[in-house]
Amino acid sequence: MARIDLVDLAHSYGGNDAPQESFALKPVTMTWRQGGAYALLGPSGCGKTTLLNVISGIITPSRGKILFDEVDITPLSTQKRNIAQVFQFPVIYDTMTVGQNLAFPLKNRGVPKAEIDKRVAEIGRLLDLEPYLNRKATRLTADAKQKISLGRGLVRSDVAAVLFDEPLTVIDPELKWQLRSKLKALHRELDLTMIYVTHDQTEALTFADTVVVMHDGRVVQSGTPAELFDKPAHTFVGYFIGSPGMNILPAEVRGREARVGGHVIALNRAYDNLSAAAKIEIGVRPEFVEVVAPAPGLLTAKIERLDDLGRIRFARARFGDAKLAARAPAGFTSADGMAGLKFDPSHVHVYADSLLVEGAA
Amino acid sequence: MDKTVNQKAWFLVLPVFLVVAFSAVLPLMTVVNYSMQDTFGNNQFFWNGVGWFKELLDPSTDLGGRFLASLGRNLFFSLVILAIEVPLGIVVALSMPRQGWTVAACLVILALPLLIPWNVVGTIWQIFGRPDIGLLGYVLNAAGFDYNYVSNDIDAWVTVIVMDVWHWTSLVALLCYAGLKSIPEAYYQAAQIDGASRWAVFKAIQLPKMNRVLLIAVLLRFMDSFMIYTEPFVVTGGGPGNSTTFVSIELVKIALGQFDLGKAAALSLVYNLIILIVCWIFYTVMTNAGVERKVQAESEPAAEPKPATAIKPVPALKPKEGVA
């Protein structure tokens, strides 16, 4: 049970002298509050596993500090830190029974036997492993093995946090859902801080109350799923979260107007102090762009195809060199393949050098 | 579909059949033939039936006494070197580096003793241990130990055992090292997270994963040490007295020293049979361990759709206890 603070934490596999651009984890300062359900989301190679291993102590960071409840634990070994971690591939001690597997982390720490039995029985019950506790942990299905691994992560009641490193990769899609909701339920029941690494946005958004998005070794945004969706702090977040991702268009922005290829798109806020040197883009989610019949004053684009996702249809449109996706209302057809695009001004964001700019009211 | 009948195909087997016949079956039959007869030279043979075998297994006769005594020495020798080489090999493998240039260096150093011919190993230790000119013998005697493998039974045994340990521990170590290398890094990380001590890691992860290679190591070392001839023959010649005379040395003495072809033939057949039986036991144990592994592997693929939420135990073979 602890709050975890990362203070100017960074790691490079090439040593501290390597240029900062090559760092696997660029300097980050952030706080994980006690009892939170966090997801660490990002594409492969963005540094999420590095960050996780730094927190658990498998990797000693090149720079910075980790505080558990304001106590610096950076130099402590994994064994001495109060942390549990579940790995991508199940790790089973196959000479032991399922119950002994679950008891292993407690036994190693000299927890009294009565306490061990109680915890093992509880975790066994929560994970539906009860009937198998006295069975040898061999010849189990992949999901059963991963459940045991999860159980070993959850069995200690005193941990500062439980870290999950893409734990459901090896599980069938259907079982994934069940295990994920199970984890969510466990989170509520056990009041543990959980950090869940994944590259799957659905997984992240359904599991976590706070999603931390990483890109190229940096934490680019941390917020609730709704915040990530409505107000991406970085064009990468806009593009990575949501399907299809956010439309990003190079634009010239002045005051309450954005110009894209000569067309004016109205903005809700005023942007006057944009740096001239910065690369200015506007970003708008496909959900807030509507294709309608071409009309004067609307940006006219060529419809390349319509994707029917069942509940909603998205048009893929091309405008000059820019491609964008837009919501196609029911019954929309286009005779000549051309359509007008209607932007919802309150959801058009402005980015300078990929970072969100807050406009003036 | 009809099976093609082609009796001429048997001719394809003929070369192998001939080679095996002349290299294995016929010599073996000659030995069986000798074991039933007695000879006083001059190529004259007299039928003796199973007489030699009876004598061989009867400790009160000269032949039986010598055979059973050497067999006992041989079993004791195998037991001692296994008890030393297996744990030592594991310790060496565990303390070897996992990466970097030192790995290659260690492998080369470990492989060196394995590359030396048996009789050269014997000669090395024969000279090494001599009290007058050998480094080991001289130093030991200078340090006040009365060490002389030519006259003292215990010194002779110690020399032969140390020589075998020096020669063959590398093999066990290399096999164990291969077993250790196959353990994924995640196991060690998980054990760290679980707070496992060094000993717990060894017991819960490393030893179970080395199981198979250890079995092979034990098999190889048992067979080799049970058939040992050259090294003790070169160092001690089976002495002092008969104290380091192993079965193979006894066999050569009877066959070539005394020219008792019948006795030697009977002895070698029994010797051969013992080795076959031990091999069979090991083979059975190992195949059973293999079956268990295969069943385990088959239950592993994750892609197979499985509707059940709970664990589905694979209703297959009962756990085989053979490996334990």
Interface residues (C-beta under 8 A of the other chain):
Chain A: S56 G57 I58 S77 T78 Q79 I83 A84 Q85 F87 Q88 F89 V91 Y93 D94 T95 M96 F104 P105 N108 R109 D128 L129 P131 Y132 R135 K136 T138 R139 L140 T141 A142 D143 A144 K147 S149 R152 G153 V170 I171 D172 E174 L175 Q178
Chain B: P184 A186 Y187 Q189 A190 A191 Q192 I193 D194 G195 A196 S197 A200 K203 A204 I205 L207 P208 E292 V295 Q296 S299 E300 P301 A302 A303 E304 P305 K306 P307 T309 A310 I311 K312 P313 V314 A316 P319
